[in-house]
Amino acid sequence: MNQENQLQNRIIVIDKEVTWDKTQVIMSKTNAFGIIEYANEVFVDVCGYEDYELMGQPHNIIRHPDMPRVIFKVLWENLKSGKNFHAIVKNLAKSGRYYWVITDFEIAKDENGVIVNYFGRRQAVPQEVIALHIEPLYKKLLQIEAASGMEFSEKYLIGFLEEKKRTYVEYIKELIYEHEKSQAKFAHYEVQENDEEEERGFFRRLFNR
């Protein structure tokens, strides 16, 4: 059994959220295989692992059992093809508590165009977005994975997004935009449908970069 599995198997999952400063950004750097090479202080504080426990570990050391595998499949397919991907993820802290984040990545390549590092930024997601939209969807995907496997979980996700006429990232953007608009954070900022530049601009604003 590898070290990551040993660490996770000692964790008792608790249905309570980590208390953390949700204005902060969790940052990490991994190699091309998702092995952690750097974690900022916010990451350490939120997940509860010490630096020495994180270094050299696969990033999925913090994977929560409530997360459907298909979301990570889609995320990694995009990252490996050199595309940033914004996913809403429930993570597992060392304490057994959970914390929800949305992802943002910069992808570093060598002189031959080969991916060498992923720089990940993660920040909090509005609770209303999670409770009303993300948790019901993820629970459904998890149930399908348990009953029929990840192939049919992915088929369900595809059908769900086809009905919405959105990609996963467009759907996530719309949920957050509508919430933030109701909070007047982006009241001045009109969203445009299926506009790639507008989408990048929206997430740059969200992550303040």
VOPAGU-2260 file (C-alpha; in pm, 1 decimal, decimal comma):
REM VOPAGU-2260
SITE   aa  ch    i         X         Y         Z
SITE  MET   A    0       0,0       0,0       0,0
SITE  ASN   A    1     149,5     338,4     -95,5
SITE  GLN   A    2     197,1     625,7     148,8
SITE  GLU   A    3     -95,8     824,5      10,3
SITE  ASN   A    4    -338,1     536,2      68,0
SITE  GLN   A    5    -195,7     478,8     415,7
SITE  LEU   A    6    -252,1     844,8     506,3
SITE  GLN   A    7    -605,8     849,0     366,1
SITE  ASN   A    8    -703,2     522,7     533,1
SITE  ARG   A    9    -627,7     674,4     873,4
SITE  ILE   A   10    -873,8     959,5     810,1
SITE  ILE   A   11   -1226,6     938,6     947,3
SITE  VAL   A   12   -1451,3    1144,6     719,9
SITE  ILE   A   13   -1647,9    1407,3     912,1
SITE  ASP   A   14   -1944,4    1590,9     760,7
SITE  LYS   A   15   -1819,6    1930,8     873,4
SITE  GLU   A   16   -1654,6    2208,0     676,1
SITE  VAL   A   17   -1302,2    2331,5     741,8
SITE  THR   A   18   -1301,2    2680,5     890,2
SITE  TRP   A   19   -1076,8    2896,8     673,9
SITE  ASP   A   20   -1036,1    3245,9     531,5
SITE  LYS   A   21   -1224,5    3216,0     203,3
SITE  THR   A   22   -1071,6    3534,2      64,3
SITE  GLN   A   23    -737,6    3349,5      40,9
SITE  VAL   A   24    -611,4    3153,4    -259,8
SITE  ILE   A   25    -479,6    2798,5    -219,9
SITE  MET   A   26    -176,9    2744,6    -442,9
SITE  SER   A   27      24,6    2438,8    -537,4
SITE  LYS   A   28     273,2    2320,6    -796,8
SITE  THR   A   29     291,5    1964,5    -923,2
SITE  ASN   A   30     496,9    1786,3   -1182,9
SITE  ALA   A   31     337,6    1649,3   -1499,1
SITE  PHE   A   32     214,2    1344,4   -1307,0
SITE  GLY   A   33      36,2    1541,2   -1033,5
SITE  ILE   A   34     305,6    1493,0    -767,3
SITE  ILE   A   35     319,8    1788,2    -526,9
SITE  GLU   A   36     638,0    1997,6    -544,1
SITE  TYR   A   37     512,6    2308,9    -363,9
SITE  ALA   A   38     217,0    2410,5    -146,6
SITE  ASN   A   39     162,8    2761,0     -13,8
SITE  GLU   A   40      83,7    2836,2     350,4
SITE  VAL   A   41    -287,9    2865,8     274,8
SITE  PHE   A   42    -288,7    2513,0     129,8
SITE  VAL   A   43    -107,9    2379,5     438,5
SITE  ASP   A   44    -340,8    2563,4     676,3
SITE  VAL   A   45    -660,8    2452,0     503,7
SITE  CYS   A   46    -577,2    2087,8     434,1
SITE  GLY   A   47    -407,7    2033,2     770,3
SITE  TYR   A   48    -105,9    1846,5     636,1
SITE  GLU   A   49     244,0    1971,9     709,6
SITE  ASP   A   50     474,0    2065,6     421,4
SITE  TYR   A   51     682,6    1750,7     468,5
SITE  GLU   A   52     369,1    1535,0     446,7
SITE  LEU   A   53     261,4    1692,5     117,1
SITE  MET   A   54     589,7    1705,3     -73,0
SITE  GLY   A   55     628,4    1411,2    -309,4
SITE  GLN   A   56     268,5    1299,8    -261,6
SITE  PRO   A   57       8,7    1275,6    -540,0
SITE  HIS   A   58    -231,7    1567,4    -529,5
SITE  ASN   A   59    -517,7    1324,4    -479,9
SITE  ILE   A   60    -403,0    1282,0    -120,0
SITE  ILE   A   61    -682,4    1534,8     -53,7
SITE  ARG   A   62    -944,7    1367,0    -274,0
SITE  HIS   A   63   -1278,6    1342,4     -94,0
SITE  PRO   A   64   -1481,9    1020,0    -130,9
SITE  ASP   A   65   -1786,9    1232,0    -221,0
SITE  MET   A   66   -1617,6    1338,6    -546,8
SITE  PRO   A   67   -1723,7    1153,3    -863,6
SITE  ARG   A   68   -1422,6    1015,6   -1049,5
SITE  VAL   A   69   -1555,9    1139,8   -1382,7
SITE  ILE   A   70   -1489,3    1503,5   -1283,8
SITE  PHE   A   71   -1118,8    1426,3   -1236,6
SITE  LYS   A   72   -1115,9    1230,7   -1562,8
SITE  VAL   A   73   -1242,4    1533,7   -1753,7
SITE  LEU   A   74   -1008,4    1767,0   -1561,6
SITE  TRP   A   75    -697,7    1561,1   -1643,0
SITE  GLU   A   76    -796,4    1511,7   -2005,9
SITE  ASN   A   77    -801,6    1888,9   -2043,2
SITE  LEU   A   78    -481,2    1954,2   -1848,7
SITE  LYS   A   79    -284,2    1687,4   -2035,1
SITE  SER   A   80    -392,7    1845,2   -2364,1
SITE  GLY   A   81    -259,2    2181,0   -2240,4
SITE  LYS   A   82    -595,1    2340,7   -2155,2
SITE  ASN   A   83    -677,7    2515,3   -1830,3
SITE  PHE   A   84    -982,7    2370,4   -1658,0
SITE  HIS   A   85   -1214,8    2518,8   -1396,9
SITE  ALA   A   86   -1368,7    2245,8   -1183,9
SITE  ILE   A   87   -1558,1    2265,2    -857,4
SITE  VAL   A   88   -1403,6    2012,5    -621,3
SITE  LYS   A   89   -1474,9    1887,7    -269,4
SITE  ASN   A   90   -1145,8    1819,0     -90,9
SITE  LEU   A   91   -1067,3    1614,3     219,3
SITE  ALA   A   92    -857,7    1769,0     495,6
SITE  LYS   A   93    -636,3    1563,0     724,5
SITE  SER   A   94    -890,1    1625,8    1002,9
SITE  GLY   A   95   -1159,2    1445,0     800,5
SITE  ARG   A   96   -1344,3    1769,6     732,5
SITE  TYR   A   97   -1417,8    1897,4     383,1
SITE  TYR   A   98   -1364,4    2218,7     188,2
SITE  TRP   A   99   -1499,0    2318,0    -154,1
SITE  VAL   A  100   -1288,1    2500,3    -413,9
SITE  ILE   A  101   -1285,9    2599,7    -778,0
SITE  THR   A  102    -968,5    2530,6    -976,4
SITE  ASP   A  103    -753,7    2744,4   -1205,6
SITE  PHE   A  104    -429,2    2627,7   -1367,0
SITE  GLU   A  105    -122,6    2756,6   -1544,7
SITE  ILE   A  106      56,6    2492,1   -1748,2
SITE  ALA   A  107     436,1    2508,8   -1788,7
SITE  LYS   A  108     605,9    2339,8   -2084,2
SITE  ASP   A  109     970,3    2281,8   -2173,6
SITE  GLU   A  110    1141,1    2396,4   -2494,6
SITE  ASN   A  111     996,6    2093,5   -2675,6
SITE  GLY   A  112     640,9    2175,3   -2575,6
SITE  VAL   A  113     623,3    1892,9   -2321,0
SITE  ILE   A  114     426,7    1969,0   -2004,1
SITE  VAL   A  115     654,9    1977,3   -1698,8
SITE  ASN   A  116     448,9    2148,9   -1429,2
SITE  TYR   A  117      98,9    2251,5   -1331,4
SITE  PHE   A  118      53,3    2560,3   -1114,1
SITE  GLY   A  119    -284,6    2533,3    -943,6
SITE  ARG   A  120    -488,5    2809,3    -783,9
SITE  ARG   A  121    -798,6    2724,7    -584,9
SITE  GLN   A  122   -1043,1    2943,9    -405,6
SITE  ALA   A  123   -1373,9    2913,2    -224,6
SITE  VAL   A  124   -1704,8    2859,3    -400,9
SITE  PRO   A  125   -2031,0    3027,2    -290,9
SITE  GLN   A  126   -2221,5    2789,0     -61,2
SITE  GLU   A  127   -2546,9    2852,7    -249,1
SITE  VAL   A  128   -2391,6    2731,8    -575,1
SITE  ILE   A  129   -2271,9    2411,3    -408,5
SITE  ALA   A  130   -2590,5    2332,8    -217,2
SITE  LEU   A  131   -2838,0    2412,8    -496,3
SITE  HIS   A  132   -2652,3    2282,9    -801,5
SITE  ILE   A  133   -2320,0    2104,7    -752,1
SITE  GLU   A  134   -2394,9    1864,9    -465,8
SITE  PRO   A  135   -2712,4    1724,4    -629,3
SITE  LEU   A  136   -2527,0    1669,9    -958,5
SITE  TYR   A  137   -2221,4    1511,7    -795,4
SITE  LYS   A  138   -2435,5    1282,3    -579,6
SITE  LYS   A  139   -2612,6    1160,4    -892,6
SITE  LEU   A  140   -2281,4    1100,3   -1072,4
SITE  LEU   A  141   -2144,7     913,9    -769,7
SITE  GLN   A  142   -2455,2     692,7    -752,6
SITE  ILE   A  143   -2422,7     608,0   -1122,3
SITE  GLU   A  144   -2051,4     528,4   -1081,5
SITE  ALA   A  145   -2131,4     291,8    -794,7
SITE  ALA   A  146   -2411,9     118,4    -986,3
SITE  SER   A  147   -2290,6     119,1   -1346,9
SITE  GLY   A  148   -1930,1     244,7   -1357,8
SITE  MET   A  149   -1758,3     564,2   -1463,2
SITE  GLU   A  150   -1844,6     515,8   -1831,8
SITE  PHE   A  151   -2213,6     571,4   -1761,8
SITE  SER   A  152   -2142,5     846,3   -1511,0
SITE  GLU   A  153   -1965,5    1028,1   -1794,1
SITE  LYS   A  154   -2255,0     959,8   -2033,2
SITE  TYR   A  155   -2495,8    1109,2   -1779,6
SITE  LEU   A  156   -2275,2    1415,9   -1737,0
SITE  ILE   A  157   -2259,1    1461,6   -2113,8
SITE  GLY   A  158   -2638,5    1434,5   -2141,0
SITE  PHE   A  159   -2689,4    1674,2   -1850,3
SITE  LEU   A  160   -2465,5    1936,5   -2013,4
SITE  GLU   A  161   -2623,4    1881,4   -2356,0
SITE  GLU   A  162   -2961,2    1958,7   -2202,2
SITE  LYS   A  163   -2814,2    2279,1   -2054,7
SITE  LYS   A  164   -2649,2    2357,5   -2391,9
SITE  ARG   A  165   -2327,3    2425,6   -2201,5
SITE  THR   A  166   -1984,3    2274,9   -2155,7
SITE  TYR   A  167   -1891,1    2192,6   -1796,4
SITE  VAL   A  168   -1685,1    2512,3   -1763,2
SITE  GLU   A  169   -1962,2    2724,0   -1918,9
SITE  TYR   A  170   -2210,6    2573,6   -1674,0
SITE  ILE   A  171   -1983,9    2645,5   -1375,8
SITE  LYS   A  172   -1921,0    3000,4   -1498,2
SITE  GLU   A  173   -2292,5    3064,8   -1536,2
SITE  LEU   A  174   -2369,3    2938,7   -1184,2
SITE  ILE   A  175   -2102,8    3156,4   -1025,0
SITE  TYR   A  176   -2182,7    3456,4   -1243,0
SITE  GLU   A  177   -2551,3    3446,5   -1154,6
SITE  HIS   A  178   -2466,7    3420,7    -785,5
SITE  GLU   A  179   -2210,2    3700,5    -795,9
SITE  LYS   A  180   -2444,6    3916,9   -1000,5
SITE  SER   A  181   -2705,7    3877,8    -729,0
SITE  GLN   A  182   -2438,0    3995,2    -483,5
SITE  ALA   A  183   -2355,3    4287,4    -718,1
SITE  LYS   A  184   -1990,8    4175,4    -746,8
SITE  PHE   A  185   -2013,4    4155,8   -1125,5
SITE  ALA   A  186   -2320,6    4371,7   -1174,1
SITE  HIS   A  187   -2133,8    4585,1   -1428,7
SITE  TYR   A  188   -2013,9    4284,1   -1622,2
SITE  GLU   A  189   -2244,2    4133,2   -1882,4
SITE  VAL   A  190   -2187,9    3767,0   -1964,7
SITE  GLN   A  191   -2188,2    3663,0   -2329,0
SITE  GLU   A  192   -2280,9    3317,8   -2448,2
SITE  ASN   A  193   -2014,1    3079,2   -2580,1
SITE  ASP   A  194   -1745,2    3344,7   -2608,0
SITE  GLU   A  195   -1402,3    3194,1   -2531,1
SITE  GLU   A  196   -1231,3    3528,3   -2468,6
SITE  GLU   A  197   -1514,2    3639,8   -2240,8
SITE  GLU   A  198   -1488,5    3311,4   -2050,5
SITE  ARG   A  199   -1114,9    3356,9   -1992,5
SITE  GLY   A  200   -1180,2    3715,3   -1883,5
SITE  PHE   A  201   -1445,6    3605,7   -1637,3
SITE  PHE   A  202   -1216,1    3356,9   -1464,7
SITE  ARG   A  203    -924,3    3602,5   -1466,2
SITE  ARG   A  204   -1150,2    3841,8   -1274,0
SITE  LEU   A  205   -1261,1    3564,7   -1042,1
SITE  PHE   A  206    -903,0    3468,9    -960,1
SITE  ASN   A  207    -777,2    3829,3    -965,8
SITE  ARG   A  208    -515,1    3767,2   -1231,0
